[in-house]
Amino acid sequence: TDIDCTYCRKLHSQIDDYMAKGIEINYLLYPRNGPTSQSWVKAENVWCADDRNEALTLAKADQGFETHSCDSSMVGKHYAMGRDIGLTGTPAIVLSDGTLVSGYLPPEPLAERLAVLETLSVAKN
């Protein structure tokens, strides 16, 4: 997720709807404009907040939150992982089998796509 990405914000605002469909989302911070961007600074500030979940929600709403100095090198590691798997934009969802779902999908269409992918995976086995 990129804190400043419009569709990442939309996805995040619907997190309860995804979870209601049984979709678990674990975030990696991926400031898509790289280490010199304002999004990178925001991601580091989220990483260094005591409550990262709350800080991420507030940051995506352009609201302030408390943060402090810490080792924020994990943002760089998240970014490197995204680059390694070929991310070119956000949001991006990487499934446990490595399948990449690029772009925003509302909860219902994502649940449908996941069901199709699961059916295909079972059929292969």
VENFEN-V529286 format. One record per helix or strand. SS is the DSSP state (h for helix, s for strand). FROM is the first residue (numbers start at 1). TO is the last residue. Records with the same first field share a line. If there is no record, write none. Layout:
SS = FROM-TO + FROM-TO
This chain:
h = 6-13 + 15-20 + 38-47 + 52-60 + 73-84 + 107-124
s = 92-94 + 100-102
